[in-house]
Amino acid sequence: MKFIIGNWKMNGNLAEKEAMFKALKNVKTNNKVIICLPFTLLYDNKYKTIIGAQDISQYSNGAYTGDISGEMLKDAGAEYVIVGHSERRFYHNETNDIVKAKAVVAIKNNLIPIICVGETDEEHHAGRTMSVVKKMVLESVPDDGEYIIAYEPRWAIGKGITPTPEEITAVHETIFKTLHSIHKEKTPILYGGSVKSDNASEISELPHVDGLLIGGASLKPETFLPIINSVK
């Protein structure tokens, strides 16, 4: 079984959610399909699609205007939550410590965190990919509980660039060995970054790639369903 996770980011409305969930209802797959929605679209899941959120507060409750707690996400029907996405790390200056704190809160609320890691363009060109990714994994994951790791090369996000199969394999091997060193080798490792229907199958078959985290291509049934159908 592979994970196929759509991240809608700051996109979508009720009508688009309805159209996607209705389309997913008729998809036949042995893989686990999850849609990570904006907070406003989490409720009213009449089609029983597996849903996740895109962020979570590191605080349980209190005077944190604009934050959403783990309890709120669980109450809204979320089962998963993305933490430490490259855009959160870049635009909101989220550190590994903050990401770890959010993952811990997620687990306490029976949510499975999808912990994102990945190197910047500068780090990539300086040949620091492996050391950066290893450090991010070790410093971002909680000490206990179940979680997922998603590798997203920050230098490729939003640019239509996809690393070579050899590059993806090398990074996923590093992540696997890092997880093995802390006795978490059974943790799923996903790839995210310019995934589309014409490369999803090839990427998903690479060693230690347990699924895909998909951005823009997950917004519409006509682009998302072909990806789901291509991953065996």
C-alpha positions in Angstrom: 0.0 0.0 0.0 1.2 3.5 -0.9 0.1 6.9 0.5 -1.3 9.4 -2.0 -1.8 12.7 -0.2 -3.1 15.8 -1.8 -2.2 19.1 -0.3 -4.6 21.8 -1.4 -2.6 24.6 0.3 -4.6 27.9 0.3 -6.9 26.8 -2.5 -10.4 25.4 -2.8 -14.0 26.0 -1.8 -17.0 23.9 -0.8 -18.1 23.2 -4.4 -14.6 22.1 -5.4 -14.3 19.9 -2.3 -17.7 18.3 -3.1 -16.6 17.6 -6.7 -13.4 16.0 -5.6 -14.9 13.9 -2.9 -17.6 12.7 -5.2 -15.0 11.7 -7.8 -12.9 9.9 -5.2 -15.8 7.8 -4.1 -15.7 5.9 -7.4 -12.0 5.4 -7.5 -10.8 1.8 -7.0 -7.3 1.6 -5.4 -5.4 -0.4 -2.8 -3.6 2.7 -1.8 -4.5 5.2 1.0 -5.7 8.5 -0.5 -5.8 11.5 1.8 -6.8 15.1 1.1 -5.2 17.8 3.3 -7.6 20.7 3.2 -7.7 24.3 4.4 -9.2 24.6 7.9 -12.5 25.9 6.6 -13.2 22.8 4.5 -12.5 20.1 7.1 -16.1 19.7 8.3 -19.0 18.0 6.6 -17.2 14.9 5.2 -20.3 13.0 4.0 -18.3 11.0 1.5 -16.0 9.6 4.2 -12.8 10.6 2.4 -9.8 10.5 4.6 -8.8 14.1 5.4 -6.0 15.9 7.0 -5.1 19.5 7.9 -2.2 21.6 6.7 -0.9 22.9 10.0 -1.5 22.7 13.7 -0.6 24.9 16.7 2.2 23.8 18.9 -0.1 24.9 21.8 -3.0 22.9 23.2 -5.3 25.9 23.8 -5.2 29.4 25.1 -4.7 33.0 23.9 -3.2 32.2 20.5 -5.3 34.2 18.0 -5.5 32.5 14.6 -4.0 29.2 15.7 -5.9 25.9 15.4 -5.4 23.3 18.1 -5.1 19.5 17.7 -8.3 19.0 19.6 -10.1 21.3 17.1 -8.7 19.5 14.1 -9.7 16.1 15.5 -13.2 17.4 16.3 -13.4 18.7 12.7 -12.7 15.2 11.3 -9.0 15.3 10.5 -7.0 12.1 10.9 -3.6 13.5 9.6 -1.9 16.9 9.6 1.0 18.3 7.7 3.7 19.9 9.8 6.9 21.7 8.7 5.9 22.1 5.1 8.6 24.0 3.2 6.3 27.0 2.8 5.6 27.1 6.5 9.4 26.9 7.2 10.1 29.6 4.7 7.2 32.1 5.1 6.6 31.5 8.9 10.2 30.8 9.9 9.3 27.4 11.5 12.3 25.8 13.0 12.9 22.1 13.6 12.0 22.6 17.2 8.6 24.2 16.3 7.9 21.4 13.9 8.7 18.8 16.5 6.5 20.5 19.0 3.6 20.5 16.5 4.2 16.8 15.7 4.0 16.0 19.5 0.7 17.9 19.9 -0.7 16.1 16.8 0.1 12.7 18.3 -1.3 13.6 21.6 -4.6 14.3 19.8 -4.6 11.1 17.9 -3.6 12.7 14.6 -0.8 11.4 12.4 1.7 14.1 11.6 3.2 14.2 8.1 6.6 15.8 8.8 8.2 17.5 5.9 11.9 17.9 5.3 14.0 19.1 2.4 16.9 21.3 1.4 16.9 24.8 -0.1 18.4 25.7 -3.4 21.5 27.1 -1.8 22.0 23.9 0.3 21.4 21.7 -2.8 24.0 23.4 -4.9 26.5 23.4 -2.0 26.2 19.6 -1.9 24.7 19.7 1.6 21.5 17.8 0.8 22.2 14.7 2.8 23.5 16.4 5.9 20.7 18.9 6.0 17.9 16.3 5.5 19.4 14.0 8.1 19.6 16.9 10.6 16.0 17.9 9.9 14.7 14.4 10.4 16.5 13.9 13.7 15.5 17.3 15.1 11.9 17.4 13.8 10.5 14.0 14.7 8.9 13.3 18.1 10.4 10.8 20.5 7.4 8.6 20.5 4.3 7.8 18.4 3.5 7.2 14.7 4.3 9.6 12.0 5.1 10.0 8.3 8.1 11.7 6.7 7.7 13.6 3.4 10.8 14.6 1.5 10.2 17.8 -0.6 13.2 19.4 -2.2 12.6 23.0 -1.5 14.6 24.1 -4.5 12.1 22.3 -6.8 8.8 23.3 -5.1 6.6 25.5 -7.3 9.2 25.5 -10.2 8.0 22.5 -12.1 11.4 20.9 -11.5 11.7 17.2 -10.5 14.9 15.7 -9.1 16.3 12.7 -11.1 15.3 9.2 -9.9 18.9 8.8 -8.7 18.7 11.9 -6.6 15.3 10.9 -5.0 16.6 7.4 -4.3 19.7 8.8 -2.6 17.8 11.1 -0.3 15.2 8.5 0.6 18.0 6.1 1.4 19.5 8.6 3.7 16.1 9.2 5.4 15.6 5.5 5.8 19.0 5.0 7.4 18.4 8.0 9.7 15.1 6.6 10.8 16.7 3.1 11.2 19.2 4.7 13.6 16.4 5.7 15.9 14.5 2.4 15.5 11.8 4.0 13.3 12.7 2.2 10.0 9.0 1.2 9.5 8.1 4.9 9.1 6.6 5.7 5.7 8.7 8.0 3.6 6.8 10.1 0.9 8.1 12.1 -2.0 6.7 15.5 -2.8 7.7 18.0 -5.4 6.3 18.6 -9.0 4.5 15.2 -8.9 2.1 14.7 -11.9 0.5 11.9 -13.8 3.5 11.4 -16.1 6.0 10.8 -13.3 4.0 9.6 -10.4 4.3 5.9 -11.2 8.0 6.0 -11.8 8.7 7.9 -8.6 6.4 5.7 -6.5 8.3 2.6 -7.6 11.7 3.9 -6.4 13.3 2.3 -3.3 12.0 3.6 0.0 9.3 5.7 -1.6 6.2 4.8 0.2 3.9 7.3 -1.4 3.5 10.8 -2.8 2.6 14.3 -1.4 1.0 16.2 -4.2 0.3 19.9 -4.5 -1.3 21.6 -7.5 -2.1 18.4 -9.3 -4.4 17.3 -6.4 -6.8 20.2 -6.8 -8.9 18.9 -9.6 -10.2 15.3 -10.3 -9.0 15.5 -13.9 -5.3 15.8 -12.7 -5.5 14.0 -9.4 -7.3 10.8 -10.4 -4.8 9.9 -13.1 -2.1 10.0 -10.5 -4.0 7.8 -8.2 -4.7 5.3 -11.0 -1.1 5.3 -12.1 0.3 4.2 -8.7 0.1 0.5 -8.1 
